[in-house]
Amino acid sequence: MNTMPPNASKDSFSKGPVLLITGMSGSGRSFALKALENMGYETIDNLPLTFLEPVVSTYNKVFHPLAISIDVRTRDFSSDKFLKELEKLTKDPSINAQLIFFDCDDEILVRRYNESRHIHPLAHERPVVDGIRLERQLMSVIKEHAHHVIDTSITSTFELMGHLRRLFLLKKGLGLSVFITSFSFRHGLPREADMVFDARLLKNPFYIDELRTLSGKDQKVADFIKKDKVFSSFFHSLKSIVSSSLPCFEEQGRGYLTVAVGCTGGQHRSVYIATMLAEWLQTTKNQVKLQHRDLKKGNKI
């Protein structure tokens, strides 16, 4: 993935960014537009060039971040018209407009079109490669004016998401949102879980009469679990796995992560371990939410 340095200053996003998304068809523009929408941008696809300046001016007055996709499908599109509209925006000191050009090798684009069976917008009745070559001729001059050139030839969607977040995330430093849930294996795995840990190797408080009706939230249960000779190494390993995984998920552009801890009944061991894990994660920069999915479903074995 190649990126050209932006012309805008470091603090220019304070004016409300306007991202113009263009480039080769099949290079990932639609995915990028959806990713930007998830990051808080208002997104518009295939906006006619004659509407570009009034739309940008309207959104800029309320300082709302905007991402607009314009390409060869656009009505009245031409390279000259596009560059004239871009020049108007970039010369306006009140507008922070940046041009993002998505590119990809021709052979990769041909393969993507063949696999998806989509029709290239410029191919019509001709082979896909003819449409790609014609589009590249039309877009080459626009590419020269781009603030960022993103080549997706060998880039996965996770990598692209991470790159977009690093470049255009509106609120930096919030970290990954982590959702911790305890559960009972008897009621099935949480479908939304990204990581699942099994606490059934720990001794079960259910078999202690005075602890059976309590839960992992109670101190007596906590003390019982902590006395288990396996507990210390188990929890240390769990923290090590989670802490080493978080940067990987952030690099992939994930905004959230669900970690599930299970035991037999979802009342004792999983509740306590999930609570301890959440308390530990709250000491980091990450936003943490805790839920005990099956705690109220009874503690029958």
N, C-alpha and C positions, 0 to 999 in steps of 0.2 A: 504494500500500500504506500503510495507516494503522496506527500502533502506539501504544497507550496506555502510559504509563510504568508499570512494575511496582511493586507495593507492597513487594516484598521489598527488603532492603538489598543493597548491592553485594557483600558477602561472604557472602550467604545460601546461595550454591551450595555452600559448604563443608559444609553439612549433608546434601548429597545431594538434588538437585532432584527434585521430583515435578511433572511437567507434565500437566495435565488438558486434553486436546484435545477440543474440541467445536465446534459451529457448524452451518452449513447444509450439507445433503447436496449433494455435487458441488462444494464450494468448495475442495477440495484437502487434506482431512484425511488421507486414505489416503497421499497422497504425502508429507505432512509426517511421518507416523508412520514411514514407511520411511526418510526422510532422518534422523530422530532416531535410528533404529536404527543407521544407518551412522555416526553420531557417538558411539556408545557407550552409548546408552540401552537398557534393557530396555523392550520395547514390548508393550502389551496392547490389543487392539482389541475394542470392544463388550463391555466388562466390566459385568456386572450391578451395579446400585448397592449392593445389600446386601453385595457382596464388596469394595467400594472401600476402606473403612476398614481391614479386616484385611489386605488385600493391601499397602496403602501402609505400614502399621505393620511388616509383615514385612520389606519391602525396606529401609525406613528404618533398621532395626536394623543392617544391614550397609552402610549408606551407599552403596547402589547407586542410580545415577540411573534414574529411571523415567518413562515417558511412557504415559499411558492415554487411549484414545479412548472417549468416552461420548456417545451421541447418541440420536435418536428410535428407532433400531433396538433399543436396549438394553432387555432385559426389565425390567419394572417401572419404566420411565422416566417421570418427570414433572418439571416445572420445580421444583416445591416440594421434592420428594425430593432432587433434584440439589443445590439450594442448601443444604439442611440438611446434606448430606454434605460439601459444600464448606466450610461454616462450621465443622464439626468439625475438618477438616484445617487450616484457616487459623488456628484458635485454638490449635492445638497448637504450642508454641514449638520443639519438636524436629523439626517437619516444615516443609520449605520447599516449600509447594504453590503453584503458579501456574496460573491458568485462562487458556487460550489459545483465543480464539474466532475461527473462520474464517468469513468472510462473503464474499458475492458478490452482484452485482446480479441481480435476478430474471430479466431477459431473457437474461443470460449463462448462468445456470443452466438455463433452458429450452433454449437452444441446445446446451449440453453434453449434456443428457439426450437430446435429439433426435439428436445426432450419434452418441452412444454406444449408443443404443437401450436403455439401462438403464431400469429401472422405479423411479420415485421411491418411497421406502418408505411415504409417506403418500398417494400418489395412488390406488393400487389400480386401479379401473376408470375413474377420472376423469382429466381432462387433467393433464399434468405441472404446469402452472401452479397448479392447485388444491392439489396436494400441497405445493408450494413456499410458497404463501401460508399454509397451515395450519401448516407447520413454522416459518415466521417468527414467527407468533403465539406458538407454544409456546416459542421460543428467545429472544424479545426481552428478557425479564426476566433471563435468564442472561447475555446479552450485556452488560448494565449492570454486572455484577459481574466482568467479565473484567479480568485484568491486562494482557493484550495482545489487541488486535483486529487481525487481519490480513485485509485485503481483497484478494482475488485476481482481481478483475474484469478488470484489465488487466495482470496480472502473469504473466510467463512462468515455466516451471518452473525455469530457471536463476536468475532473479531471486529466486524464492521460496526456493530452496536457499541462496543467498547470505544472504538475510535471516535464515533460521533459524540458519545458522552464526554470524552476528554476534550473535544473541541468546542462543543456547543451546549453543554449542560448549563442551565441558567443559574442554579444554586450550587456552588461548589462546596465540598467539605462536609456534606451531610452524611456520607458513608452509606453503607448497605443497610437496608431495613431487614432485620432478622426476626422471623416469627417462630417461636418455640412452642411446640405442643406435646403434651403427654398423651398416651393413648393405650388402649387395651388391644393386644393382638387378637383376642377373642372376637372383637368387633371389626377387625380388618385394618389394613394399613391406611393412613391418611393419603388420599389420592394426590393431594397437592404437595406432598413431601419431596424435597430435593435430597435430603440426607436422612437416613433412618438408623437409629441405634437401639440395640436390644439390651435392656437392663435385667433380663431374666436370669443372668448368671449370678446375680446377687441373691442372698438369702431372702426368702419371702416372709414379710411380717404377718401375712394372712394366717400363718400357722401358729402365731402367738396369740392366745386368747385375748389378752388385754389390749392388743394392737389391731385385732381384726376389724373392729368397727371404726377405727381411726383412718387417717389418710396421710399421705406424704407431706402434708402441710403441718402436721402435728409434731411437736418436739420429740416425743417419745419414739415415734417412727423414725425420725431423722437420726436420733442417737443410735437406734438399732441398726440402721443401714450403714452408718459411718463406722460401726464396730466390725463390720464384715471385713475380713482380711483382704478381700479382692477389691473393695471399694476404692481405695486410694489409687491403685494402679489403673483401674478402669476409668475413673474420672479424669485422671491426668492424661490418659491416652485420648479420651473424648475431647478434652480441651485442645490438645495438640492437633488432632485431625481438623477440628472446626477452625482453629486459628490459622492453620496453613491453607485451608480451603477458601476462606473469605476473600483474600486478594485475587484468587483465581476467578471467583464469581464476579468480582468487581471489574476485573480486566475484560471479562466477557460482556460487560455492559449491563449486568443484572442489577436491577434496582432493589430487589428483595430476594430473600432466601428463607425457605421453610425447613426447619430442623425438627424431626420427630423422635421422641424417646418412648419406647413401648415396654410394657411388662404384661403379665398374664391378665390381670384384672383392671389395670389402668387406675389403681387407687393409691398404691404405696410407693413402690420403687420408681416407677416412671414419673410420678408427680414430684417426688423429691429431687431426682436427678434433673428433670426439666427446670425446676425452680432454681436449683444451684447453677445450672448452665446459664439461665437468663440473668441471674444476679452477677455472674462473672462477666458476661458480655456487656452488661450495662456499664462496666468500668472502661469500656473502649469507646471509640467514636460512633459506634453503630447504634441505630435506633432499634430497640428490642421490645417485642410484645410477647406475652405469655398466655397460653390457654391450656386448660386440662380437659381434653375432649370428652373423656368417658368417666370423669370423676363422679358424676351424679347418676350413673347407670347401675349403681350397686356394686358390691364387692364379692359376689359369688364366684367361686373358683371355676 
